[in-house]
Amino acid sequence: MGYPQTFSGFCVDGPKSWNKFYKSELKPKPFGDHDIDVQIEACSLCSSDLHTVTGGWGDYEGPLCVGHEVVGKAVSVGKHVKKIKVGDRVGVGAQVWSCLECDLCKESNENYCPRMVDTYNAQYEDGSWAHGGFSSHIRAHDYFTFKIPDQLLASGVNEVAPLLCAGITTYSPLVRGGVGPGKTVGVIGIGGLGHLALQFSSKLGARTIALTHSPNKVEDCKKLGATEVILTTEKGWNKPWKAKFDFVLNCADVTDQFDMTTYLSIVKPTGDFHMVGIPNGALPQMSVGLFVGGAPKLTGSHLGNHQEMEDLLNLAAEKNIRPWVEVMPISEKSLGEAFELQKANKFRYRCTLAQFDKAFGNEQTQ
């Protein structure tokens, strides 16, 4: 049997009360032979959480508990779990289940499984719901639960948490895109995703260039691994950079407001303009001639696969890649404040909610 039978989490009721969190009982899916229950110690705030609770990606009904950058202690493991034991420090990202049987899963594309279950606001095939990480515990399939290397834990769980979503979201497309020595990579949007993308790209050996509209982030970009910084607020910023980039990773979530002709002009023929930041609105209308004339590829991706997650955790441990985090104790009040600050883009560069033991007390040990 799983432990415990009910969880407790901080929830919202709908887009009209997106920043009004309250504690609610959560019923997890029935405990399975491959399931792991994690007693949560830290969970970072992702822009996806904000887009979800504000209704930017669609309406919903509460109580909804979000959060999918989770680190904690395994407190119960199913009988078929092999790699993780009770007491291990583990992480859970934005996916908690897939069928592991379809062609996509067998091709190591389980993050595109048509039956996949997201970490929250998603339903299992038996009708039960997945609940997010701003809670006492989370229940996930062992294939989507990852042991954290000791080297990373030396920095503390608060720094590790963003790697579970922001990390894999940026690492996977860089690796699949062949980023490495001899490549020129641009990273657009230096926030929660972008500040990790700069580190991954530079540590993979690529010439890494940051593109930002914020002059006050220039020095940070250089510390994070950028050899050069382009200010996209400057008139004609793209002209010296036409067809210079092998791979551009767009981490901004306001692409619906971009002049795509300008941005695509910096991509080499057959190079990628790859999107991982998801805006609320549709992309601007583009002419087919834009693609015929310059041959840029417009691509995107969702998370990454199991092996990529393990690889990025090991790379982060080996190369000292660390999220820059601001830490807040989790509570109804602090969550509301954190989401408001996230909406205003105030964090440098990720917010981790911590002190779950104080917030949930006996609810984590019952």
C-alpha positions in Angstrom: 0.0 0.0 0.0 1.1 3.6 -0.6 1.9 5.9 2.2 -0.1 7.9 3.1 -3.6 7.4 1.6 -4.2 11.2 1.3 -1.9 14.1 0.7 -2.2 17.7 1.6 -1.5 20.6 -0.8 -1.8 24.3 -1.5 -4.5 24.8 -4.1 -6.4 27.4 -6.1 -10.0 27.2 -7.3 -9.8 28.9 -10.7 -8.4 31.7 -12.9 -10.3 34.4 -11.0 -8.6 33.5 -7.8 -5.3 32.4 -9.2 -3.2 33.9 -6.4 -5.5 32.8 -3.5 -4.0 29.6 -2.2 -5.5 27.4 0.5 -4.6 24.1 2.0 -6.8 21.1 0.8 -6.8 17.3 1.0 -5.6 15.6 -2.1 -6.4 12.0 -3.1 -3.6 10.4 -5.1 -4.0 7.6 -7.7 -4.1 4.1 -6.2 -0.5 3.0 -5.3 1.0 0.7 -8.0 3.9 -1.7 -8.1 6.0 0.9 -10.0 5.0 3.9 -7.9 7.1 6.0 -5.5 5.7 8.3 -2.9 8.0 11.3 -2.3 7.9 13.4 0.9 8.5 16.8 -0.6 11.3 19.1 0.6 11.4 21.7 -2.1 9.5 22.7 -5.2 10.3 25.5 -7.6 7.9 27.8 -9.4 7.8 27.4 -13.2 6.2 29.8 -15.6 4.0 26.9 -16.6 2.5 27.0 -13.2 1.6 30.6 -13.7 0.2 30.1 -17.2 -2.0 27.3 -15.8 -3.4 29.0 -12.7 -4.2 32.3 -14.5 -6.0 30.4 -17.2 -3.6 31.4 -19.9 -3.6 27.8 -21.3 -7.2 27.1 -20.7 -9.9 27.1 -18.0 -9.9 24.6 -15.1 -11.8 23.8 -11.9 -10.2 23.6 -8.5 -9.0 22.5 -6.2 -5.8 22.5 -8.3 -2.4 22.0 -6.9 0.4 22.9 -9.3 4.2 22.6 -9.1 6.5 20.2 -11.1 10.0 20.9 -10.0 10.1 18.6 -7.0 12.8 17.3 -4.8 12.3 15.2 -1.7 12.7 11.9 0.1 11.3 8.6 -1.2 9.1 7.3 1.6 7.4 4.4 -0.1 8.4 2.3 -3.2 6.4 -0.3 -5.2 7.6 -3.9 -5.2 8.8 -3.6 -8.8 10.9 -0.5 -8.3 14.6 -1.4 -8.8 16.8 1.8 -8.8 15.3 3.8 -5.9 14.9 2.8 -2.2 13.2 4.3 0.8 15.3 7.2 2.0 16.8 8.2 -1.3 16.7 11.9 -2.3 14.8 12.0 -5.6 13.3 14.4 -8.1 10.1 14.5 -10.1 9.6 16.8 -13.1 6.6 17.7 -15.3 5.6 14.1 -16.2 4.6 11.3 -13.9 3.5 8.5 -16.2 3.4 7.1 -19.7 2.4 3.7 -21.1 6.0 2.6 -21.9 4.5 0.3 -24.5 3.7 2.4 -27.6 6.1 3.0 -30.5 7.0 6.5 -29.1 7.8 5.2 -25.7 9.9 2.4 -27.2 11.8 5.0 -29.2 12.7 6.9 -26.1 10.1 9.6 -26.8 8.0 8.8 -23.8 7.6 12.6 -23.3 5.3 12.5 -26.4 3.4 9.4 -25.4 -0.3 10.0 -26.4 -1.3 8.5 -23.0 1.2 10.5 -20.9 0.1 12.0 -17.6 1.4 15.4 -16.7 2.3 16.1 -13.0 -0.8 18.1 -12.4 -4.2 19.0 -13.9 -4.1 15.7 -15.6 -6.1 12.5 -15.3 -4.9 8.9 -15.2 -6.8 6.2 -17.3 -8.5 5.0 -14.1 -10.1 8.4 -13.6 -7.8 9.5 -10.7 -6.0 12.8 -10.9 -2.3 13.8 -10.7 -1.5 16.5 -8.1 1.4 18.8 -8.2 4.4 19.5 -6.0 3.2 22.4 -3.7 2.0 19.6 -1.4 3.1 17.3 1.3 3.8 14.4 -1.1 3.8 13.4 -4.7 3.1 10.0 -6.2 4.9 9.1 -9.5 5.9 6.1 -11.6 9.5 5.1 -11.0 10.5 5.8 -14.6 9.8 9.5 -14.0 11.4 9.6 -10.6 15.1 10.3 -10.5 17.8 9.8 -7.9 19.7 13.0 -7.3 23.6 12.7 -7.4 25.3 13.4 -4.1 27.4 16.1 -5.7 24.2 18.1 -6.5 22.8 17.5 -3.0 25.9 19.2 -1.6 24.4 22.5 -2.8 21.1 21.8 -1.1 17.7 20.6 -2.5 16.6 24.2 -3.2 19.1 24.6 -6.0 18.4 21.2 -7.5 14.7 21.6 -7.9 14.6 23.7 -11.1 16.7 21.1 -13.0 13.6 18.8 -13.0 11.7 21.0 -15.5 13.6 24.0 -16.6 16.7 21.9 -16.8 15.4 19.1 -18.9 13.3 21.5 -21.1 16.5 23.3 -22.2 19.0 20.4 -22.1 17.1 18.0 -24.2 16.7 20.2 -27.3 20.3 21.3 -27.1 21.6 17.7 -27.1 19.2 16.6 -29.8 20.2 19.6 -31.8 23.8 18.6 -31.9 25.0 21.5 -29.8 28.7 21.3 -29.0 32.2 22.5 -30.2 32.1 24.4 -33.5 28.4 25.4 -33.1 27.1 28.9 -32.5 24.1 28.9 -30.2 21.7 31.8 -29.3 19.6 31.8 -26.2 16.6 34.1 -26.2 14.9 35.1 -22.9 17.2 34.9 -19.9 14.9 33.8 -17.1 14.2 30.5 -15.4 14.8 28.5 -18.6 17.3 30.8 -20.3 19.8 31.1 -17.4 20.1 27.3 -17.4 20.3 27.1 -21.2 23.3 29.4 -21.2 25.1 27.1 -18.7 24.2 23.9 -20.6 25.2 25.3 -24.0 28.5 26.7 -22.8 29.4 23.5 -20.9 28.6 21.4 -23.9 31.3 23.4 -25.7 29.3 25.7 -28.0 29.9 29.4 -28.6 27.0 30.7 -26.6 25.3 34.1 -27.1 22.6 35.5 -25.0 19.7 37.6 -26.5 17.9 39.8 -24.0 15.9 43.0 -23.9 17.2 43.7 -20.4 20.5 45.7 -20.1 20.7 44.9 -16.4 21.1 41.2 -17.2 24.2 41.6 -19.4 26.8 40.8 -16.6 24.7 37.9 -15.4 24.6 36.4 -18.9 28.4 36.5 -19.0 28.7 34.8 -15.6 26.3 32.1 -16.8 28.5 31.3 -19.8 27.6 33.7 -22.6 30.6 34.9 -24.6 28.6 37.8 -26.1 25.2 39.4 -25.3 22.9 40.9 -27.9 20.4 43.6 -26.7 17.3 43.1 -28.7 15.9 46.5 -27.8 18.6 48.1 -30.1 17.4 49.1 -33.5 18.7 46.8 -36.2 20.2 44.4 -33.6 19.8 41.5 -36.0 21.7 42.9 -39.0 25.3 41.9 -37.9 23.9 38.5 -37.0 22.1 37.4 -40.1 22.5 33.7 -40.8 25.1 33.3 -38.0 23.4 30.9 -35.6 23.3 27.1 -36.0 20.8 26.8 -33.2 18.6 29.4 -31.5 16.8 28.3 -28.3 13.8 30.5 -27.6 13.1 30.4 -23.9 10.8 33.5 -23.9 7.1 32.9 -23.4 6.1 36.0 -25.3 6.8 34.8 -28.8 3.3 35.8 -29.8 4.6 39.4 -29.6 7.8 38.8 -31.6 8.7 40.1 -35.1 9.5 36.6 -36.3 11.0 37.8 -39.6 13.7 39.6 -37.5 14.4 36.6 -35.3 14.4 34.0 -38.0 16.9 36.1 -40.0 19.7 35.2 -37.6 19.4 31.4 -38.2 21.6 29.7 -40.7 20.0 27.8 -43.6 18.7 24.5 -42.1 19.5 25.8 -38.6 16.9 25.6 -35.9 14.8 28.3 -34.2 13.6 26.1 -31.4 10.9 27.1 -29.0 10.4 25.9 -25.4 8.8 29.0 -24.0 5.0 28.7 -24.7 3.0 32.0 -25.0 -0.6 32.3 -24.2 -1.4 33.4 -27.7 -0.8 32.3 -31.3 2.4 33.1 -33.2 2.2 36.1 -35.6 1.3 35.2 -39.2 4.4 34.4 -41.3 4.9 34.1 -45.0 6.0 30.8 -46.5 8.6 32.8 -48.4 10.3 33.4 -45.1 11.2 29.7 -44.9 11.8 29.2 -48.6 14.2 32.2 -48.8 16.3 31.4 -45.8 15.6 27.8 -45.0 15.3 28.2 -41.2 13.6 25.4 -39.3 10.9 26.4 -36.8 10.9 23.6 -34.1 9.8 23.0 -30.5 10.0 20.3 -27.8 8.4 19.2 -24.6 10.6 18.1 -21.7 13.0 15.3 -22.5 13.3 11.5 -22.1 14.5 9.4 -19.1 18.1 9.1 -20.3 18.4 12.8 -21.0 17.2 13.6 -17.5 19.8 11.3 -16.0 22.5 12.7 -18.2 21.7 16.3 -17.3 21.8 15.6 -13.6 25.2 14.0 -14.0 26.4 16.8 -16.2 25.2 19.4 -13.7 27.0 17.6 -10.9 30.2 17.2 -12.9 30.3 20.7 -14.5 29.0 22.6 -11.5 25.8 23.8 -13.3 23.5 25.3 -10.8 20.2 27.2 -11.0 20.2 30.6 -9.5 17.4 30.6 -7.0 15.6 32.8 -4.5 14.0 30.8 -1.7 10.7 31.4 0.1 9.0 29.3 2.8 5.9 27.7 1.5 2.6 28.9 2.8 -0.7 30.2 1.5 0.6 33.8 1.7 4.0 33.2 0.3 2.7 31.2 -2.7 0.4 34.1 -3.6 3.3 36.5 -3.3 5.6 34.2 -5.3 3.1 33.9 -8.2 2.7 37.6 -8.3 6.4 38.2 -8.4 6.7 35.5 -11.1 4.1 37.3 -13.2 6.1 40.5 -12.9 9.3 38.7 -13.9 11.0 39.7 -10.6 13.0 36.5 -9.8 16.7 36.1 -10.6 16.1 33.5 -11.9 14.0 30.9 -10.2 12.0 30.8 -7.0 12.1 27.7 -4.9 9.5 27.1 -2.2 11.0 25.4 0.8 10.4 24.5 4.5 7.7 22.0 3.6 8.2 20.3 7.0 7.0 23.4 8.8 4.1 23.9 6.4 2.8 20.3 6.6 4.2 19.0 9.9 2.4 15.8 10.9 0.8 15.6 7.5 4.2 14.4 6.1 4.8 11.8 8.8 1.3 10.3 9.5 
